[in-house]
Structures are given as C-alpha cells and as structure tokens.
C-alpha cells in the first residue's frame, strides 16, 4: 500500500488535485480519507461555543484515531471513517466503511502538521494557491455548505483562518516532497506526482 499525503490551505484546490490523481490511476485501486472526518466531537459543548471552534488549529483534529485507522488499513483491515457535520460541529452516528486499497490518499489542511502521520506517508504534496483565490472559494463554500453569511465568513477568515494558515499550515510546505502551485490547474505537477505513484504500484 502506498500512502499519499496531500495538504494545502483551505480553498487551495486539494479536492480537485485528488480527483485528477484518481482519474489517472487504475479503477478501484484508490481509497481516500479526509482529515475533516476526524475533527473532534463537540456535542458536549453549547452551540454558541461550538461556533468559535478554530477548525484550522491542529488541536481540533483527533490525529491519534486517524493514525490508528491508517495503521489498520496498512495491515489489510477495513475501518469505519467518522462523518462530521459543520452545521452542528458534531460527529454523526453514521460512518463510512473504507477498505484497504493499493493507494491510500489522506487529504486535509493539516495532514503534514503531525509527525506521526507524516512518518506513515510514502509521498507528500502541498497544494499552493494565492490567498485571494482561496478566500473567494472559502466564501462560496461556507455560504453554500455551512450556512454562514458573508460577514461571518470574512470575520472568521480574519480572526482564525488566515492567522492559523500562516502559523500552522503554510510552514508544513517544508515537509512536502512536491509543491503543486495553482492547485488542480497545474497539469504538469499532477502528472509528475501521478507518474511517481504508478512507478511504485
């Protein structure tokens, strides 16, 4: 099993990069795990306080469970990936069964920030993107998917998203084996990355 880590700022185009990598690999040979599924459950916290959670801070993620699940997949066992709701800031009762595959992609803004997780990865990528483009994507996504208005998104961006990006996410570039500028539009970088995976399959 090849374990691939794909990190990058929120709205950088990670999902597009992952999709384009999958399109170039043999069908049914790739499993994808999202870091977002491993946000800590906040059902014990009042709703008003849940709205203040900084989802761009490493402490918001249960890395111990994520690394445990990766180890189990590497051993050939299936796992139950949690599901998380941004609307209620809680883990859901439903889970998603992930079966071991030849290629396992772990994607998320902070997947390169955890040393234990990095050690399990065979190749690591950082998806880079201009901050103004990331902001426009974050505004669009948070309004449509997370029920926020423009003012809420901009306030959150200034108070938590941008500072956390500079403190916790941007510095993880140095751990990447390859940096993919322009996200999913960078066909050359994606092809280089995918060819490496094919050679090691």
Buried (B, 14 or more C-beta within 10 A) or exposed (E): BBBBBBBBBBBBBBBBBBEBBBEBBEEEEBBBBBBBBBBBEBEEBEEEEBEEBBBBBBEBBBBEBBBEBBEBBEEEEEBEBBBBEBEEBBBEEEEEEBEBBBBBBBBBBBBBBBEEBBEBBBBBBBBBBEBEBBBEBBBEBBBEEBEBEEEBBBEBBEEBBBBBBEEBBBEBEEBBBBBBBBBBBBEEBBEEBBEBBEEEE
